[in-house]
Amino acid sequence: MAVKLKVNTYVDVAVVDLKEKALDASNSENFKKGIAETLESFDKVVIDLSRVEFVDSSGCGALLSCLRTLSDRGGELKLCGVQKNVQRLFELVRMDRIIEILAGKEDAVKAF
């Protein structure tokens, strides 16, 4: 089943709104397929996780895959709208040290 994504662009930044409650083993592959075109078209990508209440290791892997795709050609990935329980997981696995996490979309877009 396709993952619901909405992409908005702000000049040269793509903001991907992930419209799912979870990013986990059940949908991480579909997420990677769904976001692939955006990752090819933009060097600056923000993923808005404000609706996401749960992320597992597969979800972390999918986000790291996005980061790797962008980094390989000099692009950048930022996250925004991360809920407290997801933020705790990112801190636990140290993803917050690898991917910049900002409060809101405007902050994330301005941070490039």
N, CA and C of each residue as an Amber inpcrd file, in Angstrom:
protein
   336
   0.8380000  -1.1830000   0.0000000   0.0000000   0.0000000   0.0000000
   0.8850000   1.2490000   0.0000000   0.5510000   2.1880000  -0.8110000
   1.3540000   3.4040000  -0.9410000   1.3110000   4.2240000   0.3450000
   2.4330000   4.8350000   0.6430000   2.5360000   5.7380000   1.7840000
   2.0510000   7.1030000   1.3290000   1.2820000   7.7770000   2.1810000
   0.7570000   9.0880000   1.8120000   1.8050000  10.1620000   2.0700000
   2.2270000  10.7990000   0.9790000   3.2000000  11.8840000   1.0440000
   2.6510000  13.0800000   0.2980000   2.8920000  14.2670000   0.8250000
   2.5430000  15.4850000   0.1060000   3.8110000  16.3190000   0.0200000
   4.1670000  16.7240000  -1.1830000   5.4000000  17.4790000  -1.3790000
   5.0600000  18.9150000  -1.7670000   5.6070000  19.8560000  -0.9920000
   5.5100000  21.2710000  -1.3170000   6.9200000  21.7710000  -1.5460000
   7.0680000  22.7390000  -2.4450000   8.4010000  23.2830000  -2.6730000
   8.4360000  24.7550000  -2.2880000   9.5430000  25.1330000  -1.6750000
   9.8140000  26.5130000  -1.2860000  11.1230000  26.8760000  -1.9450000
  11.0480000  27.5770000  -3.0660000  12.1930000  27.9150000  -3.9130000
  12.9200000  26.6250000  -4.2940000  14.0590000  26.3120000  -3.6320000
  14.8100000  25.1080000  -4.0160000  14.7720000  24.0240000  -2.9370000
  13.8190000  24.1330000  -2.0140000  13.6930000  23.1550000  -0.9310000
  12.3760000  22.3900000  -1.0780000  12.4520000  21.0630000  -1.0260000
  11.2380000  20.2350000  -1.0450000  10.8760000  19.8950000   0.3920000
   9.6190000  20.1580000   0.7570000   9.1270000  19.7830000   2.0820000
   8.1510000  18.6300000   1.8980000   8.5110000  17.4750000   2.4540000
   7.7120000  16.2620000   2.3170000   6.9190000  16.0560000   3.6000000
   5.6140000  16.1190000   3.4860000   4.7150000  15.9270000   4.6230000
   4.3190000  14.4530000   4.6410000   4.8180000  13.7150000   5.6190000
   4.5010000  12.2950000   5.7340000   3.1750000  12.1570000   6.4690000
   2.1460000  11.7330000   5.7570000   0.7950000  11.6720000   6.3140000
   0.4700000  10.2650000   6.8030000   1.3130000   9.7570000   7.6910000
   1.1320000   8.4330000   8.2820000   1.3510000   8.5490000   9.7840000
   0.7390000   7.6470000  10.5480000   0.9460000   7.6380000  11.9950000
   2.2280000   6.9130000  12.3830000   2.7320000   6.0650000  11.4820000
   3.9370000   5.2940000  11.7780000   4.8320000   5.2130000  10.5490000
   6.1140000   5.1150000  10.8120000   7.0970000   4.8050000   9.7720000
   7.8310000   3.5850000  10.3120000   7.4190000   2.4190000   9.8180000
   7.9270000   1.1760000  10.3850000   8.0680000   0.1030000   9.3120000
   8.2780000  -1.1370000   9.7540000   8.5080000  -2.2460000   8.8230000
   7.3620000  -2.4190000   7.8310000   6.1580000  -2.0240000   8.2290000
   4.9990000  -2.2150000   7.3470000   4.9810000  -1.2540000   6.1570000
   5.6720000  -0.1040000   6.2620000   5.5790000   0.8750000   5.1740000
   6.9000000   1.5420000   4.7830000   8.0190000   1.1620000   5.4010000
   9.2680000   1.8700000   5.1270000   9.7440000   1.6980000   3.6740000
   9.5410000   0.5080000   3.1050000   9.9340000   0.3090000   1.6980000
   9.0880000   1.1760000   0.7700000   7.7890000   1.2360000   1.0360000
   6.9010000   2.0830000   0.2270000   7.2500000   3.5600000   0.4070000
   7.6480000   3.9440000   1.6080000   8.0900000   5.3170000   1.8580000
   9.3000000   5.6370000   0.9770000  10.2820000   4.7190000   0.9460000
  11.4860000   4.9580000   0.1430000  11.1400000   5.0670000  -1.3390000
  10.2280000   4.2210000  -1.8140000   9.7960000   4.3040000  -3.2180000
   9.0700000   5.6190000  -3.4790000   8.2110000   6.0050000  -2.5450000
   7.4080000   7.2150000  -2.7190000   8.2160000   8.4970000  -2.7140000
   9.3120000   8.4990000  -1.9600000  10.1100000   9.7280000  -1.8360000
  11.2680000   9.7760000  -2.8390000  11.5120000   8.6750000  -3.5380000
  12.6730000   8.5750000  -4.4410000  12.7210000   9.7010000  -5.4730000
  11.5960000   9.9970000  -6.0980000  11.5750000  11.0400000  -7.1350000
  11.9400000  12.4080000  -6.5590000  11.4340000  12.7000000  -5.3610000
  11.7600000  13.9650000  -4.6990000  13.2510000  14.0340000  -4.3890000
  13.8300000  12.9230000  -3.9280000  15.2560000  12.8940000  -3.5980000
  16.1150000  13.0730000  -4.8460000  15.6140000  12.6310000  -5.9980000
  16.3510000  12.8120000  -7.2540000  16.2440000  14.2460000  -7.7640000
  15.1100000  14.8910000  -7.4980000  14.8390000  16.2090000  -8.0670000
  15.3610000  17.3750000  -7.2260000  15.5880000  17.1490000  -5.9330000
  15.9770000  18.2400000  -5.0360000  17.2260000  17.8610000  -4.2480000
  18.0640000  18.8770000  -3.9670000  19.2490000  18.6670000  -3.1330000
  18.9680000  19.0190000  -1.6770000  17.9060000  19.7860000  -1.4420000
  17.5450000  20.1970000  -0.0800000  16.1450000  19.6670000   0.2110000
  16.0610000  18.7490000   1.1740000  14.7770000  18.1070000   1.4760000
  14.5130000  18.1730000   2.9760000  13.2750000  18.5460000   3.3170000
  12.7940000  18.5260000   4.6950000  11.6930000  17.4720000   4.7590000
  11.7590000  16.5950000   5.7480000  10.6750000  15.6370000   5.9620000
   9.9510000  16.0460000   7.2360000   8.6640000  16.3630000   7.0810000
   7.8180000  16.7690000   8.2040000   7.2070000  15.5120000   8.8300000
   7.5930000  15.2360000  10.0650000   7.1250000  14.0360000  10.7690000
   6.0630000  14.3680000  11.8240000   5.3940000  15.5110000  11.6990000
   4.4680000  15.9330000  12.7560000   3.2920000  14.9850000  12.9660000
   2.9350000  14.1850000  11.9710000   1.8400000  13.2240000  12.1400000
   2.3280000  11.8480000  12.6140000   3.6320000  11.6440000  12.5840000
   4.2020000  10.3290000  12.8820000   4.3520000  10.1460000  14.3940000
   3.6730000   9.1160000  14.9100000   3.7000000   8.8330000  16.3500000
   4.6570000   7.6960000  16.7010000   5.0730000   6.9110000  15.6900000
   5.9090000   5.7500000  15.9480000   6.8870000   5.5250000  14.8100000
   8.1380000   5.2720000  15.1640000   9.1680000   4.9170000  14.1880000
   9.9290000   3.7220000  14.7670000  10.1740000   2.7090000  13.9470000
  10.9930000   1.5770000  14.3930000  12.3140000   1.5810000  13.6290000
  13.0890000   0.5100000  13.7720000  14.4080000   0.4690000  13.1300000
  14.3050000   0.5470000  11.6080000  13.2460000  -0.0180000  11.0340000
  13.0470000   0.0720000   9.5830000  12.8010000   1.5180000   9.1590000
  12.0340000   2.2420000   9.9710000  11.7700000   3.6550000   9.6950000
  13.0370000   4.4730000   9.7860000  13.8480000   4.2090000  10.8290000
  15.1430000   4.8940000  10.9600000  16.0160000   4.5980000   9.7430000
  16.0160000   3.3420000   9.3330000  16.7930000   2.9500000   8.1630000
  16.3400000   3.6650000   6.9030000  15.0280000   3.8280000   6.7480000
  14.4930000   4.5280000   5.5730000  14.9310000   5.9900000   5.5700000
  14.9030000   6.6390000   6.7430000  15.3440000   8.0360000   6.8360000
  16.8460000   8.1490000   6.5610000  17.6250000   7.1990000   7.0820000
  19.0670000   7.2120000   6.8200000  19.3670000   6.9570000   5.3430000
  18.5380000   6.1440000   4.6970000  18.6750000   5.9000000   3.2660000
  18.4530000   7.1990000   2.4770000  17.4510000   7.9760000   2.8890000
  17.1920000   9.2850000   2.2540000  18.4040000  10.1960000   2.4340000
  18.9420000  10.2100000   3.6600000  20.1130000  11.0340000   3.9560000
  21.2950000  10.6320000   3.0730000  21.5270000   9.3290000   2.9520000
  22.6440000   8.8210000   2.1510000  22.4860000   9.2190000   0.6870000
  21.2720000   9.0740000   0.1510000  21.0120000   9.4330000  -1.2490000
  21.3540000  10.8900000  -1.5020000  20.9230000  11.7590000  -0.5950000
  21.1960000  13.1940000  -0.7560000  22.6700000  13.5210000  -0.5220000
  23.2480000  12.9560000   0.5310000  24.6460000  13.2500000   0.8890000
  25.6160000  12.8280000  -0.2060000  25.2930000  11.7280000  -0.8770000
  26.1730000  11.2160000  -1.9310000  26.4050000  12.2360000  -3.0380000
  25.4900000  13.1760000  -3.2020000  25.6940000  14.1920000  -4.2340000
  25.7050000  15.6120000  -3.6600000  26.0170000  15.7100000  -2.3720000
  26.1830000  17.0300000  -1.7580000  24.8940000  17.6620000  -1.2710000
  23.8090000  16.9070000  -1.2300000  22.5350000  17.4390000  -0.7540000
  22.4060000  17.3190000   0.7520000  21.2920000  17.8460000   1.2720000
  21.0590000  17.8370000   2.7140000  19.6340000  17.4050000   3.0280000
  19.4880000  16.7470000   4.1840000  18.1770000  16.3370000   4.6860000
  17.9980000  16.9160000   6.0770000  16.8000000  17.4530000   6.3420000
  16.4510000  17.9190000   7.6810000  15.0800000  17.3470000   8.0280000
  14.8390000  17.1680000   9.3140000  13.5440000  16.7010000   9.7970000
  12.9000000  17.8120000  10.6050000  11.5670000  17.8420000  10.6200000
  10.8690000  18.8030000  11.4700000   9.5910000  18.1630000  12.0110000
   9.0400000  18.8060000  13.0390000   7.7810000  18.3550000  13.6110000
   7.8630000  17.0090000  14.3020000   9.0280000  16.6600000  14.8330000
   9.2130000  15.3440000  15.4430000   8.5480000  15.3160000  16.8220000
   7.6450000  14.3500000  17.0270000   6.9510000  14.2150000  18.3050000
   7.9140000  13.7050000  19.3850000   7.5590000  13.9740000  20.6480000
   8.4610000  13.6670000  21.7650000   8.9380000  12.2230000  21.8210000
   8.0100000  11.2640000  21.6450000   8.4150000   9.8600000  21.7430000
   9.3350000   9.4610000  20.5850000   9.1140000  10.0220000  19.4120000
   9.9870000   9.7510000  18.2590000  11.3380000  10.4410000  18.4850000
  11.3120000  11.6430000  19.0220000  12.5450000  12.3790000  19.3430000
  13.4050000  11.5690000  20.3230000  12.7490000  10.9650000  21.3300000
  13.4910000  10.1490000  22.3100000  14.1890000   8.9770000  21.6240000
  13.4850000   8.3350000  20.6830000  14.0950000   7.2270000  19.9380000
  15.2950000   7.7310000  19.1420000  15.1220000   8.8560000  18.4310000
  16.2120000   9.4050000  17.6290000  17.4230000   9.7270000  18.5080000
  17.1850000  10.2280000  19.7330000  18.2860000  10.5190000  20.6550000
  18.9460000   9.2200000  21.1240000  18.1210000   8.2060000  21.3970000
  18.6280000   6.9210000  21.8650000  19.5620000   6.2760000  20.8360000
  19.1510000   6.3220000  19.5760000  19.9810000   5.7080000  18.5180000
  20.9140000   6.7300000  17.8590000  20.9420000   7.9320000  18.4290000
  21.8380000   9.0260000  18.0020000  21.5790000   9.5460000  16.5990000
  20.3720000   9.3470000  16.1060000  20.0390000   9.9080000  14.7820000
  19.9880000  11.4320000  14.8250000  19.7000000  11.9830000  16.0160000
  19.6500000  13.4400000  16.1560000  21.0250000  14.0720000  15.9440000
  22.0810000  13.2560000  15.9970000  23.4320000  13.7600000  15.7330000
  23.7920000  13.6600000  14.2630000  23.0110000  12.8820000  13.5170000
  23.3050000  12.6360000  12.1040000  22.4140000  13.4950000  11.2040000
  21.1470000  13.6250000  11.5970000  20.1730000  14.4030000  10.8180000
  19.7020000  15.5670000  11.6870000  19.7940000  16.7770000  11.1420000
  19.3490000  17.9530000  11.8900000  17.8320000  17.9280000  12.0510000
  17.3780000  18.1670000  13.2840000  15.9450000  18.1580000  13.6020000
  15.5530000  19.5550000  14.0650000  14.5540000  20.1220000  13.3870000
  14.0900000  21.4680000  13.7210000  12.6140000  21.4280000  14.1120000
  12.1580000  22.4870000  14.7800000  10.7870000  22.5070000  15.3070000
   9.7340000  22.4910000  14.2040000   9.8130000  23.4410000  13.2810000
   8.7640000  23.5650000  12.2720000   9.3070000  23.6750000  10.8590000
   8.3770000  23.6900000   9.9010000   8.7610000  23.7410000   8.4850000
   9.5670000  24.9900000   8.1450000   9.0970000  26.1530000   8.6480000
   9.7980000  27.4010000   8.3130000  11.2310000  27.3660000   8.8200000
  11.4020000  26.9090000  10.0680000  12.7520000  26.8140000  10.6500000
  13.6310000  25.9060000   9.7980000  13.0720000  24.7660000   9.3870000
  13.8330000  23.7820000   8.6170000  14.2310000  24.3470000   7.2550000
  13.3000000  25.0140000   6.5840000  13.5990000  25.5870000   5.2590000
  14.6730000  26.6740000   5.3850000  14.5620000  27.5020000   6.4230000
  15.5430000  28.5810000   6.6180000  16.9210000  28.0580000   7.0110000
  16.9730000  26.8460000   7.5590000  18.2370000  26.3020000   8.0780000
  19.2140000  25.8630000   6.9830000  18.7690000  25.8380000   5.7280000
  19.6720000  25.4180000   4.6470000  20.6310000  26.5390000   4.2910000
